[in-house]
Amino acid sequence: MQDKATLNPTPDQTFEIVGQGAYDFVRVLTHSKQLQRQGRVEEACNERFHAFQRISEL
């Protein structure tokens, strides 16, 4: 599976990011929350930061 994302327009004039792999931001957020609960705060922060970088590249 190739990592990719698309911006889908919504009825309220915004966009929804739909992605796979590294662009599956629901999975990324779930994983970062799990890391944080485990006390792995730095890893959780890095996960979120890298996700933000990927969003900004869209």
C-alpha positions as CSV (number, residue, x, y, z in Angstrom):
1,M,0.0,0.0,0.0
2,Q,1.4,3.4,-1.0
3,D,1.2,6.3,1.5
4,K,-1.0,9.0,0.1
5,A,-3.6,11.5,1.0
6,T,-6.4,13.3,-0.7
7,L,-8.4,16.4,0.2
8,N,-12.1,15.8,-0.1
9,P,-14.4,18.9,-0.1
10,T,-17.2,18.9,2.5
11,P,-20.7,20.4,2.3
12,D,-19.6,23.2,4.7
13,Q,-16.9,24.5,2.4
14,T,-14.0,22.9,4.2
15,F,-11.8,19.9,3.3
16,E,-11.4,16.5,5.0
17,I,-8.0,14.7,4.7
18,V,-8.5,11.1,3.7
19,G,-5.3,9.1,3.8
20,Q,-3.5,5.8,4.0
21,G,-0.3,4.7,5.6
22,A,1.6,7.6,7.1
23,Y,-1.3,9.8,6.1
24,D,-3.9,7.9,8.1
25,F,-4.1,10.6,10.7
26,V,-6.8,8.8,12.8
27,R,-4.4,5.9,13.2
28,V,-1.5,8.3,14.0
29,L,-3.5,10.1,16.7
30,T,-4.6,6.8,18.2
31,H,-1.0,5.6,18.3
32,S,0.3,8.8,19.8
33,K,-2.3,8.7,22.5
34,Q,-1.3,5.1,23.3
35,L,2.4,6.1,23.5
36,Q,1.5,8.9,25.9
37,R,-0.6,6.6,28.1
38,Q,2.5,4.3,28.3
39,G,4.6,7.3,29.5
40,R,6.5,7.6,26.2
41,V,5.7,11.3,25.9
42,E,8.7,12.2,23.7
43,E,7.7,9.6,21.2
44,A,4.1,10.7,21.2
45,C,5.2,14.3,20.6
46,N,7.4,13.3,17.8
47,E,4.6,11.2,16.2
48,R,2.3,14.3,16.3
49,F,5.0,16.6,15.0
50,H,5.8,14.4,12.0
51,A,2.1,14.1,11.3
52,F,1.8,17.9,11.3
53,Q,4.8,18.1,8.9
54,R,3.0,15.7,6.5
55,I,-0.2,17.8,6.7
56,S,1.7,20.9,5.9
57,E,3.2,19.3,2.8
58,L,-0.3,18.6,1.3
